[in-house]
Amino acid sequence: MGKARLLITEDDVDISNMLKIYFSGLGFEVDTAMRGSEALEKTRHVLPHLIVLDIMLPDIDGYEVCRTLRTHTRTSHIPVIFLTQKDERSDRLQGLELGADDYITKPFDIEELKLRVQGAIRRSERESLTDPRSGLPAGRLIEEQLRRIIRETGWAFLDVRVTDFEPFKDVYGFVASDDVLRFTGMLIGEVLDELGTPGDFLGHAGGDNFIIITTEGASQNIRQKLKERFAEEVKSQYNFMDRQQGFILASTKDGKAEQFPLMTLAIGMVAPSQQSFSDIREITELAAEARRQDAGGAKL
């Protein structure tokens, strides 16, 4: 697992810096925001595994930030812990009604906050809500979205896979391969922001496999842009020599060295305008078959 990403949204500079130093020392990747609007903007670009959210902010309050997160498909799963000076029962209930995962009152015990943060992230991963490397929705959340769209029209389901990911992992190691997965998730998010809609869904089905649910009208442009951007920008994950030669040398099962091309994206797409679906497995299986065809018969 890579570092869990925290977003500390707190307008008190001393508290914000203290929390950043403390959680960074525990191995978390920590970003901070002073305003609610800044927190929403940062979350839109890089999904955190958890948000520590102060209620009293200078622009929009924490309640509104949480409400916005919960009403957008791509951020509705992110655990939120409210951090506030208020200790009224009504304030706690309002936060919990909005879908906050926990609530801690200032002045707080930082060890207690640590345990609450760790517990919320573990729960999210244990319940198959998020992938521990990318922080994107996983298992159960993906299934919920599939059960939702099967009754609707106008959508497209994209099965996205990183080709030649395993040889890269063998040569560059687990840390570098986890970086590729996070890079891929961020890239897909950027393309959806540019070409998709706020209702689009991005999930991490496991390993090098991502899924997108978007509108059928936007799907072709998203697919093309993803393939183009990934093919160019993934080069930064390789060393200079491999970038220049356009391939890596990795050992096969019998110990022989073999050339493997640089990673690309294979993307399969299905939509209800093409055919009807009676089960969510039909959606995923047909999209996977289309993705295998897109990969040109490569072993996935």
C-alpha positions, 0 to 999 in steps of 0.5 A: 500500500502507498501512503494514505493521503490526508487533506487537512482543512483548517484555517488556524495556521498553527493547528494546520501546520501541527497536524501536517507535521504530526501526520507526515511523521506517521507516514501519511501524505498530507495536504492542507487547505485554509478555505472550504472552496480550496478543499473542494478544488484540491479534492477534485484534482487529487482524491484524499483517503480522508478529510479532516474538516474544520466546521468554522471556515472563512468562506463556506462552512464545513457542513457545506463542504461535506454536503458538496462532497456527498452530492458528487459521485466521485467524492461521495465515498471519501471519509470525513472527520469534523474538527470543531470548537462546537460541542452541541448535540445538534451540531454533532447530529447535523454533521452525522446527517450529512454523512460525516464519519466522525466528529472530534471537538477542540481542544482535542487529543492528537493521539485520539485523532490519529486513532480515529483517522486510522480507524476510518481509513481501515473501515473504508478499505475493509468494507471494499469501499476504496482501493488502498493505493489510489483511494478511488472507489472499489468493490462494493461502491462499483457494484452499487453504481452498476446496479444503478445504471442498469436501469437507466439509459444514456450511459457508457461503461469504460473498462480501462487497463494498463497494458504491460504493467506487470513487466514494469512492476518486475523491473521497477518494483512495487513502489514505482508500480503503485506510483503508476496506479496513482498517476493513472487515477489522477490522469483519468480524473483530469480527463473526466473534469475536462470532458465529462460531467459532475455525475461521472464515476471513476473506480479502481477495480483492482490491480491495473484495472480502472472503470469509468461510468460517463455519458455515452455522448462524452465517452468517445472523446474521453476514451481518445484523450485518455489513450493519447495523454497516457501514452505521452505522460507515462513516459515520465515513469521510466528512466531516460534509457528506457524512454529513449529506446521505447521498451524495457527488458524484463525476464520471462518465466523461463529466465530469458530477457524479453523486450516489453513496450512502454505502458499504454491504456487498453479501453473497452466500452459498452453502452445500452444503445448498443444492446440491453443488459439483464445483469451487471456481469454482462456489462463488465464481461462485455466491456472486458472483452472489448478491452481485450480486443483493444489491446490487440490480443495482448495477454492481460 
